[in-house]
Amino acid sequence: MKNSIEVRRARRRIRAAATLAGIVLAVHGAGAAVVIRFDYSYDTSGFFDQTRRAVLERAAASVTSRLQDSLSAIPYSSGSQSWTPAFYDPAVGSVVQLPGLAVDEDNVVVFVGARALTEGTLAEASFGTGITALSGSAGTPWRETVLGRGQAGVDVDGVLPNTSSDFGPWGGSISFTTSYGWYFDDDITTLDVPANQYDFYSVAMHELGHILGLGTADSWSRLIDGGLFTGSVATGVNGSAPQLHSDGSHWASTTQSQTPGISSTTQLAAMTPDIASGTRKVFTELDWAAMEDIGWQVVPVPEPADAAAFVAAALLGVAGGRKVATLRQS
């Protein structure tokens, strides 16, 4: 019998201001198959009140609104095999190992909390870290369940060369800073972010993008060539292979793209590394295209029932003279 311990994925930082707190909640975007389930048990400072939870839930609903994947459930154990997910405690930043976690089918679990982060950093995402005990000949299917959620294109062995063309995360954690002024909008269809505050909704969407693999998945890194992202869908939407930021985890800072359903309107892409105070950003067509390139099944723009979240994009943009913070990974 062979046992092995694996630690996969890493922490990412996103510089921009955002904080939330609360309880365990399920969020289901309209028509979406993927559910982000928030766990607030590490929000020891009580940062997340009901209003802040609601904004986070809306951000999650927007990010999953076009995803139709089927993610395998991860039970507590399978026979003699078990798993211990690991992530960074959002309240203190230390590594947490959490044996006995079960993840429901099509669910992605995200632990959230808040603390004072490094100056200029609005939020940090810790994603998909899994410490997995494997044993015997049944190890391969168990690895595929835990490390790939049953997605056939995930290289669960992690041996070079990287062959992953899909992504199946169990989840991770996000820590939002308590050092900057946040704006928690109860109506995201309007653009009324105060000039001296950072839009929590925008930052939450960006961080959830990292949890879902943008800038973090093996299927993302496989498509990087010479500082460009070579995914075919993103290249088609952009007109050429999009330029990446020097960290390889974000679009270049000035990258713009069209907003879904509003072809004449452009904004800075959600996964650029910076955001200005007083500004809102939503997922653009380029961000969604990259989701498809890394393996997610992305459906067309939602019908009118969900259109409000996208129509708001017509009002988005970065106004000059405002303070800029960075959404950064490291």
C-alpha positions in Angstrom: 0.0 0.0 0.0 1.4 3.4 -1.0 0.5 6.6 0.7 1.3 10.1 -0.6 0.8 13.7 0.5 0.2 16.4 -2.1 -0.2 20.1 -1.8 -1.5 21.7 -4.9 -2.2 25.3 -5.9 -1.0 28.4 -4.2 -2.2 31.6 -2.6 -3.0 34.6 -4.8 -3.4 38.2 -3.8 -5.7 40.7 -5.3 -5.0 44.3 -4.5 -8.3 46.2 -4.2 -10.5 46.9 -1.2 -13.1 44.3 -0.1 -14.4 42.7 3.0 -17.3 40.3 3.9 -18.6 38.2 6.8 -21.4 35.9 7.6 -22.6 32.3 7.6 -22.7 29.3 5.3 -24.8 30.2 2.3 -25.5 28.7 -1.1 -25.5 30.9 -4.2 -27.0 29.8 -7.5 -26.8 32.0 -10.5 -29.9 32.0 -12.7 -29.7 28.9 -14.9 -26.3 28.0 -13.6 -25.2 24.5 -12.7 -22.3 25.6 -10.5 -23.0 26.8 -7.0 -20.6 28.8 -4.8 -21.2 28.0 -1.2 -19.7 30.5 1.3 -18.5 29.4 4.7 -18.1 32.3 7.2 -16.8 30.2 10.1 -13.4 31.9 9.8 -14.9 35.4 9.9 -13.9 35.8 13.6 -14.0 39.6 13.5 -17.7 39.6 12.4 -16.9 41.6 9.3 -19.8 40.2 7.3 -23.2 41.5 8.2 -26.3 40.6 6.2 -25.8 43.5 3.7 -22.2 42.5 3.0 -23.2 38.9 2.6 -25.8 39.9 0.1 -23.3 41.7 -2.1 -20.9 38.8 -2.0 -23.8 36.4 -3.0 -24.7 38.6 -5.9 -21.1 38.6 -7.1 -21.0 34.9 -6.9 -24.3 34.6 -8.8 -22.9 36.8 -11.6 -19.7 34.8 -11.9 -21.5 31.4 -12.1 -24.5 32.7 -14.1 -23.1 31.2 -17.4 -21.4 28.1 -16.1 -23.0 24.7 -16.9 -20.4 22.2 -15.8 -21.0 19.1 -13.7 -18.6 18.8 -10.8 -18.4 15.5 -9.0 -19.1 15.4 -5.3 -16.2 14.9 -2.9 -17.2 12.7 0.1 -15.4 12.7 3.4 -13.7 9.6 2.4 -13.8 6.6 0.0 -13.0 3.3 1.6 -9.6 3.6 3.1 -8.9 6.8 1.2 -9.5 10.3 2.6 -8.7 13.9 1.9 -7.7 17.0 3.8 -8.2 20.3 2.0 -5.8 23.1 2.9 -6.3 26.8 2.5 -5.2 30.0 4.1 -7.3 31.2 7.1 -8.8 34.4 5.8 -8.7 36.0 9.3 -5.1 35.4 10.1 -3.3 34.1 7.0 -2.0 30.9 8.4 -2.5 27.5 6.7 -5.6 25.5 7.8 -5.9 21.8 7.2 -9.5 20.7 7.5 -10.1 17.0 7.5 -13.6 15.7 7.2 -14.9 18.2 4.6 -17.5 17.0 2.1 -18.3 19.0 -1.0 -21.6 18.5 -2.7 -22.0 17.9 -6.4 -21.6 21.1 -8.5 -20.6 23.0 -5.4 -17.5 25.1 -4.9 -16.8 25.9 -1.2 -15.2 29.3 -0.4 -14.2 30.3 3.1 -14.2 34.1 3.6 -13.1 36.5 6.3 -11.3 39.8 6.8 -8.1 41.2 8.2 -5.6 44.1 7.6 -3.7 43.1 4.5 -0.5 44.4 3.0 -0.7 48.1 2.0 -2.3 48.4 -1.4 -3.8 44.9 -1.3 -7.6 44.7 -1.2 -8.1 41.0 -1.1 -6.2 37.7 -1.2 -7.5 34.4 -2.8 -6.2 31.0 -1.7 -7.4 28.4 -4.1 -7.7 24.7 -4.7 -5.0 23.6 -2.2 -5.6 19.9 -1.5 -3.6 17.6 0.8 -4.8 14.2 -0.2 -4.0 10.8 1.3 -4.0 8.1 -1.5 -3.7 4.4 -1.1 -3.8 1.2 -3.2 -5.0 0.7 -6.8 -8.1 2.9 -6.2 -5.8 5.9 -5.9 -6.3 7.1 -9.5 -10.2 7.6 -9.4 -10.0 9.1 -6.0 -7.4 11.6 -7.2 -9.6 12.4 -10.2 -12.5 13.1 -7.8 -10.6 15.2 -5.3 -8.2 17.1 -7.6 -10.2 17.3 -10.7 -13.9 16.9 -9.7 -14.3 14.3 -12.4 -13.3 16.6 -15.2 -11.5 14.5 -17.8 -9.1 17.2 -19.0 -7.5 17.8 -15.6 -4.0 16.4 -15.2 -4.2 15.2 -11.6 -0.7 13.9 -11.5 0.9 17.3 -12.0 3.8 15.9 -13.9 5.5 18.0 -16.6 4.6 18.7 -19.3 1.4 20.3 -18.2 -1.5 18.7 -20.2 -4.5 20.1 -18.3 -7.3 21.5 -20.5 -9.9 21.7 -17.8 -10.3 22.7 -14.2 -12.3 21.3 -11.3 -11.7 23.1 -8.0 -13.1 22.1 -4.7 -12.9 25.8 -3.6 -10.5 27.9 -1.4 -10.6 31.0 0.6 -10.7 34.8 0.2 -9.6 37.4 2.7 -10.7 41.0 2.3 -8.9 43.9 3.8 -10.1 46.0 6.6 -7.6 48.8 5.8 -9.6 50.5 3.0 -13.0 52.1 2.6 -15.5 49.7 1.0 -18.7 50.3 -0.9 -21.4 47.7 -0.5 -23.9 48.4 -3.2 -27.5 47.1 -2.6 -28.4 47.8 -6.3 -25.7 46.8 -8.7 -27.7 48.0 -11.7 -26.7 51.6 -10.8 -23.2 53.2 -10.9 -23.0 55.2 -7.7 -19.6 54.0 -6.2 -18.3 56.9 -4.1 -15.0 58.3 -5.4 -13.2 57.6 -2.2 -14.3 54.0 -1.8 -13.6 50.7 -3.5 -16.4 48.6 -4.9 -16.7 45.4 -3.0 -18.8 43.7 -5.7 -16.1 44.3 -8.3 -13.3 42.9 -6.1 -15.3 39.9 -5.1 -16.0 39.0 -8.7 -12.3 39.3 -9.5 -11.3 37.1 -6.5 -13.9 34.5 -7.4 -12.5 34.5 -10.9 -9.2 33.3 -9.4 -10.9 30.7 -7.3 -12.5 29.4 -10.6 -9.1 29.2 -12.3 -8.5 32.5 -14.0 -4.8 33.1 -13.5 -4.5 30.1 -11.3 -5.5 26.8 -13.0 -3.0 24.5 -14.7 -5.2 24.9 -17.8 -4.5 28.6 -17.7 -0.7 28.3 -17.3 -0.6 25.8 -20.2 -1.9 28.5 -22.5 0.8 31.1 -21.6 3.4 31.7 -24.3 5.8 34.6 -24.3 3.6 36.8 -22.1 0.5 36.1 -24.1 -2.6 34.1 -23.3 -3.1 31.8 -26.4 -6.5 30.4 -25.6 -8.5 30.2 -28.9 -11.7 31.7 -27.6 -10.0 34.6 -25.8 -7.9 35.2 -28.9 -11.0 35.4 -31.1 -12.8 37.8 -28.7 -9.7 40.0 -28.4 -8.7 39.9 -32.1 -5.2 38.6 -31.1 -3.7 36.7 -28.2 -4.2 39.0 -25.1 -1.2 40.4 -23.4 -0.7 39.3 -19.8 0.6 41.2 -16.8 4.1 40.4 -15.7 2.8 38.0 -13.0 1.2 35.8 -15.6 -2.0 35.7 -13.6 -3.9 38.8 -14.9 -4.5 40.6 -18.1 -2.2 43.5 -18.8 -3.3 46.6 -16.8 -4.8 48.5 -19.8 -6.7 45.5 -21.3 -10.2 46.4 -22.3 -13.1 44.3 -23.6 -16.7 44.5 -24.5 -19.3 44.0 -21.8 -21.7 41.0 -22.4 -24.8 41.9 -24.3 -23.6 45.5 -25.0 -21.3 45.2 -27.9 -20.7 49.0 -28.2 -19.5 49.3 -24.6 -16.1 48.5 -23.4 -14.4 48.6 -19.9 -11.2 47.4 -18.3 -11.5 43.6 -18.1 -12.4 42.2 -14.7 -9.1 40.3 -14.4 -6.8 43.2 -14.9 -4.6 43.7 -11.8 -5.8 47.2 -10.8 -9.0 48.9 -9.8 -9.6 52.6 -9.2 -11.7 53.8 -6.3 -15.2 54.9 -7.4 -15.2 52.3 -10.1 -17.1 49.2 -10.9 -16.0 46.4 -13.2 -17.9 43.3 -14.3 -16.8 40.2 -16.3 -16.2 41.2 -19.9 -16.4 39.0 -22.9 -12.7 38.4 -22.6 -13.0 37.2 -19.1 -15.7 34.8 -20.0 -13.8 33.7 -23.1 -10.8 32.8 -20.8 -13.2 30.8 -18.6 -14.1 28.7 -21.6 -10.5 28.3 -22.7 -9.5 26.9 -19.3 -12.3 24.3 -19.5 -15.5 25.7 -18.2 -18.7 25.2 -20.2 -19.9 28.8 -20.8 -23.4 29.5 -22.1 -24.4 32.7 -24.0 -25.3 35.9 -22.2 -28.4 35.3 -19.9 -31.8 36.3 -21.1 -33.6 39.4 -19.8 -34.1 37.9 -16.3 -30.4 38.3 -15.6 -29.7 41.2 -18.0 -29.6 43.9 -15.4 -26.3 42.7 -14.1 -24.8 43.2 -17.5 -26.6 46.3 -18.6 -25.0 48.1 -15.6 -21.7 47.6 -17.5 -22.6 50.4 -19.8 -21.9 52.8 -17.0 -18.6 51.3 -16.0 -15.1 52.7 -16.5 -12.1 54.1 -14.7 -12.3 57.8 -14.0 -9.1 59.8 -14.0 -7.6 61.2 -10.8 -9.0 58.5 -8.5 -6.8 56.4 -6.2 -5.9 53.1 -7.7 -5.3 49.9 -5.8 -4.1 46.7 -7.3 -5.8 43.3 -7.5 -2.7 41.1 -7.4 -1.7 37.5 -6.9 1.5 36.2 -5.4 
